[in-house]
Amino acid sequence: MSAAQSSSRPVLGLPPRPTTAHPTADAPLARMLPGRRQESAAKKEEVKDVETAPMTVSIPTAIRNRAKAAYKATSYVEGDNTWAHFVAKAIEAETLRREAEHNQGEMYPAWGEKLPGGRRLKDS
């Protein structure tokens, strides 16, 4: 069947893309436009200056899978560079919420020591 033939069947899929001469600044490949590479290089240098530490935690599989799906679907829009960046932003958001809720918005003192392992004992 040729494309010129008409059919009573509905057309499925995405609508045709509008054609533009040049991508907009928000387009996925906009970083390839002249003058944009220097900005992204500067951002990468800033990220490298931040000291990182490895962290291993066990979370329910359903939560992990849901978070990975959200990361994959929204990482470009939200500006997440990596999965680790997404996780760090999530932890930071919860930390800010708890500081606001329980410590008048002030940061708690840094805790560089190991946290106790295992389950927390219930108060008697």
C-alpha positions in Angstrom: 0.0 0.0 0.0 1.5 3.4 -0.9 1.6 6.5 1.3 -0.6 8.3 -1.3 -3.6 6.0 -0.7 -6.2 7.1 1.8 -7.6 4.7 4.3 -10.4 4.7 6.7 -8.1 3.6 9.5 -7.0 6.3 11.9 -3.3 7.3 11.9 -1.6 6.3 15.0 1.7 7.7 16.5 3.1 11.1 17.0 1.9 14.1 15.0 4.4 15.4 12.3 7.2 17.5 13.7 7.2 21.2 12.8 10.2 22.1 10.8 12.5 24.9 11.9 15.7 26.2 10.4 17.6 26.1 13.7 17.0 24.4 17.0 15.9 26.6 19.9 18.1 27.1 23.0 15.9 24.6 24.9 16.3 21.9 22.2 18.2 18.7 23.3 21.1 19.4 20.9 21.2 23.2 21.6 24.5 22.6 23.4 26.0 22.0 19.9 25.1 25.6 18.8 28.0 28.0 18.5 28.8 29.7 21.8 27.1 27.1 23.9 30.0 24.7 24.5 32.0 27.1 26.7 29.1 27.4 29.1 28.7 23.6 29.5 32.5 23.2 29.9 32.4 25.8 32.7 29.6 23.9 34.5 31.5 20.6 34.3 34.5 22.3 35.9 32.3 23.6 38.8 30.9 20.1 39.4 34.4 18.6 39.5 35.4 21.0 42.3 32.8 19.4 44.7 34.2 16.7 46.9 32.2 13.5 46.8 32.0 10.4 49.0 30.7 7.0 48.1 27.5 5.9 49.8 25.9 2.5 49.9 22.3 2.1 51.0 19.6 -0.5 50.6 16.1 0.7 49.7 13.0 -1.1 48.6 13.2 -2.3 45.0 9.9 -0.6 44.1 11.1 2.8 45.3 14.4 2.4 43.4 12.7 1.4 40.2 10.2 4.2 40.5 13.0 6.7 41.1 15.0 5.4 38.1 12.0 5.7 35.9 11.4 9.3 37.1 15.1 10.1 36.5 15.1 8.6 33.0 11.9 10.4 32.0 12.9 13.8 33.4 16.7 14.1 33.7 17.1 16.4 30.8 14.3 18.7 31.8 15.4 18.9 35.4 19.1 19.2 34.6 20.3 16.0 36.2 23.8 15.2 34.9 23.9 11.7 36.3 21.9 9.2 38.5 24.2 10.2 41.4 23.3 13.9 40.8 19.6 13.0 40.9 20.0 11.1 44.2 22.1 13.9 45.7 19.4 16.4 44.8 16.7 14.2 46.4 18.7 13.8 49.6 19.4 17.6 49.7 15.6 18.3 49.3 14.7 16.1 52.2 17.5 17.5 54.3 16.3 21.0 53.6 12.8 20.0 54.5 13.8 18.5 57.8 16.0 21.5 58.7 13.1 23.8 58.1 10.7 21.6 60.0 12.8 20.7 63.0 15.7 23.2 63.3 14.2 26.6 62.3 15.8 26.2 58.8 19.3 26.1 60.2 21.8 23.5 59.1 22.6 20.7 61.6 26.3 20.4 62.4 28.2 18.2 59.9 28.5 14.6 60.9 31.6 13.0 59.5 31.6 9.9 61.7 30.0 6.5 60.7 26.3 6.1 61.6 25.5 3.1 63.7 24.6 0.1 61.7 21.5 -2.1 61.9 18.0 -1.3 63.0 17.3 1.3 65.6 16.4 -0.1 69.0 12.9 0.9 70.1 12.5 2.8 73.3 11.1 0.8 76.2 
